[in-house]
Amino acid sequence: MSRPLSERRSGGTGEKMEAAAAAERGPAAPGGGGGAAPLGPRAAAAVPERLQRREAERQREAERRRQEKAAQAVQEEQSGFFAAAFSRERAAIEALLGPGPGQAEEDAAGQTESLEEAAARLQGLQKLLTDSVRFLAPYEVRQGQEALSRLQAALAARRQQLQPKKRFAFRARRKEAESAPPPAPAGQLPSESAPPAGQLPAEGEGSGPPLCGFSRAEAQTLELGPSELLQRDVLLADLTDCRVLLRGNPNTLRVRDCRGCTVLCGPVSTSVLVDGCSDCLLALACQQLRTHRTRDARIYVQVTSRAMVEDCSGVRFAPYTWSYPGIEDDYESSGLDRGRNNWNLVDDFDWLARDEPSPNWSVIPEQERITQWD
């Protein structure tokens, strides 16, 4: 029996709608059944794209971790090599600077030869540290620089001890005049004797050559010349609003607890320590620069290694530009390499983030730099 016309039309319309929906869903899964309907063409195309993106991200992350692990292994290997090489060379230099009992009677020529060998090896040790800074931790750099400072001080002390002693002609004097030492100039430090042969001075302490400098002065102009400074340790302490001119070649320089001072210094053979200063202007040329507990300072520097700051704020750096008659001779006697200046490479031991600049130091803009010092 045939269906009524209305039912046939309704059924035909329903069949067409189901057929259209089936075409949109795509072919049915083999075997039929009541499983989930397959995705349409556009949805089916989107799934592989998401999977591909997810797989690519996973591979990138795996590669990044692999590179980090490889870099860490290389850094640890380089650090281990540096530590072994540095320790070996340091021990050899200490042996040259501190003669044992069997070498106590060594002739002067032999001692001089040993010191020259120690100086050459010390220069190589400085280069090793400078070239290794990029992969060393900050505390390793600091330990290396402190060890170099002590060795350089011991070398200067041994050289001072080997200098020929002056002969004095004794004259008849009054007894009280013989016993009383000559008074030191106002504000100027008296000389201090060198430490025993082979003894290495502690961090921040003076080395072998006699100590000179100024202390406890206010609103004065203080000066020392080449003959007074040559290979001596210089200490500037407790100065306020002073202008200090050091034309010559010191062995080391320490600027401690100074306020509102200008310190202009010629080439320093080894290290400079600026500690506990505020609102000071300094011009320095040296192998090592360490700045501790210092606020609002401008430092014009030539330094052959990387400068260090610790517990500082508002410290600004620019290249060394001070000059005076005879500075070329002082550079020659200091041994500094004028072609190397790391004035803008500064390690801040209070700032460990490598991807962000330290807020404790900055570079002086060119338009603000001093060019005329007189």
PyMOL commands that set and color helices and strands:
alter all, ss='L'
color gray80, all
select helices_A, chain A and resi 5-25+41-97+101-103+108-135+138-162+175-179+226-229+327-334+366-368
alter helices_A, ss='H'
color red, helices_A
select strands_A, chain A and resi 211-218+221-224+233-240+243-246+252-256+262-267+271-275+281-286+288-292+295-303+307-310+313-319+346-348+361-363
alter strands_A, ss='S'
color yellow, strands_A
deselect
rebuild
show_as cartoon
